[in-house]
Amino acid sequence: MELIIGPRLYSTWSLRPWLVLKRCKADFTVREMDIYGPEGQAELEKISPSRLVPLLRVEGETIWDSMAISVWCAERYPEVRLWPADPHARWLARSAACEMHGGFMGLRTECGMGPDHTMVGPDRSPPPAGEAVTKDIRRIVALWREMRTRFGAGGPYLFGDWSVPDAFFTPVAARFRHFQVDLAAHGDDGTAAAYRDTLLAQPDFLEWSAEALSNH
Ligand SMILES: N[C@@H](CCC(=O)N[C@@H](CS)C(=O)NCC(=O)O)C(=O)O
């Protein structure tokens, strides 16, 4: 099984299914492609149905899209419980992950993973201030607070134990840190900041960040 990803430093879409596969302790190799160069673009054209990464190659198929790969993992590794066991939590966990997967364009646009982005380290960018990004941050803070308050008693993740939404929100935590986003100024009572720090401290994420920086 092979996960094909973009450059670790920039490809937040690649980070998500990588985190999910790591949680499953899946036996997989990683191919990191330089998708921004002409050779990478030509290769993408050949191997990716959507011309995007990430891709998971398994049993002769190419599964594309980070959510589709995560759903495949939940099907293949049911014992890992990638979605919460409680039905109400599970329904909303899917909503939360899908909202992240399909939305927050203000945050994506203003807090992009540019060439100067260092995920960790001192070279951080100034906080964003636009209307769209502010709205997105307020929404994320409210969402995190509601889910943590309602379902988070069993552990430090969004729904207590680790689940797919945690993978989808990990790049958001990295953006919040990198862009020095003041969560309290966006309605946080400390819940969102604590959850952000939990995501940034995940051993798998630290491994990804270390690899990203070592190849940079
Ligand atoms: N919805 C897709 C988005 C994937 C995506 O946008 N991938 C970017 C890299 S992070 C890409 O492959 N870009 C290649 C290009 O724009 O040529 C997913 O979840 O996998």
The ligand as an SDF file (V2000), in Angstrom:
LIG
                    3D

 20 19  0  0  0  0  0  0  0  0999 V2000
  -10.1810   17.6590   -1.6690 N   0  0  0  0  0  0  0  0  0  0  0  0
   -8.8650   17.1510   -1.9830 C   0  0  0  0  0  0  0  0  0  0  0  0
   -7.9080   18.3160   -2.1170 C   0  0  0  0  0  0  0  0  0  0  0  0
   -6.5320   17.8960   -2.5530 C   0  0  0  0  0  0  0  0  0  0  0  0
   -5.6240   19.0640   -2.9510 C   0  0  0  0  0  0  0  0  0  0  0  0
   -6.0700   20.2150   -3.1470 O   0  0  0  0  0  0  0  0  0  0  0  0
   -4.3100   18.7610   -3.1340 N   0  0  0  0  0  0  0  0  0  0  0  0
   -3.3060   19.7350   -3.5520 C   0  0  0  0  0  0  0  0  0  0  0  0
   -2.0670   19.6290   -2.6690 C   0  0  0  0  0  0  0  0  0  0  0  0
   -2.3560   20.0240   -0.9960 S   0  0  0  0  0  0  0  0  0  0  0  0
   -2.7830   19.3600   -4.9410 C   0  0  0  0  0  0  0  0  0  0  0  0
   -2.6690   18.2010   -5.2490 O   0  0  0  0  0  0  0  0  0  0  0  0
   -2.4390   20.3400   -5.7800 N   0  0  0  0  0  0  0  0  0  0  0  0
   -1.8490   20.0560   -7.0640 C   0  0  0  0  0  0  0  0  0  0  0  0
   -2.0260   21.1730   -8.0240 C   0  0  0  0  0  0  0  0  0  0  0  0
   -2.7160   22.1370   -7.6760 O   0  0  0  0  0  0  0  0  0  0  0  0
   -1.4860   21.0660   -9.1350 O   0  0  0  0  0  0  0  0  0  0  0  0
   -8.4610   16.1440   -0.8990 C   0  0  0  0  0  0  0  0  0  0  0  0
   -9.0520   16.1820    0.1790 O   0  0  0  0  0  0  0  0  0  0  0  0
   -7.6070   15.2760   -1.1350 O   0  0  0  0  0  0  0  0  0  0  0  0
  1  2  1  0
  2  3  1  0
  2 18  1  0
  3  4  1  0
  4  5  1  0
  5  6  2  0
  5  7  1  0
  7  8  1  0
  8  9  1  0
  8 11  1  0
  9 10  1  0
 11 12  2  0
 11 13  1  0
 13 14  1  0
 14 15  1  0
 15 16  2  0
 15 17  1  0
 18 19  2  0
 18 20  1  0
M  END
$$$$
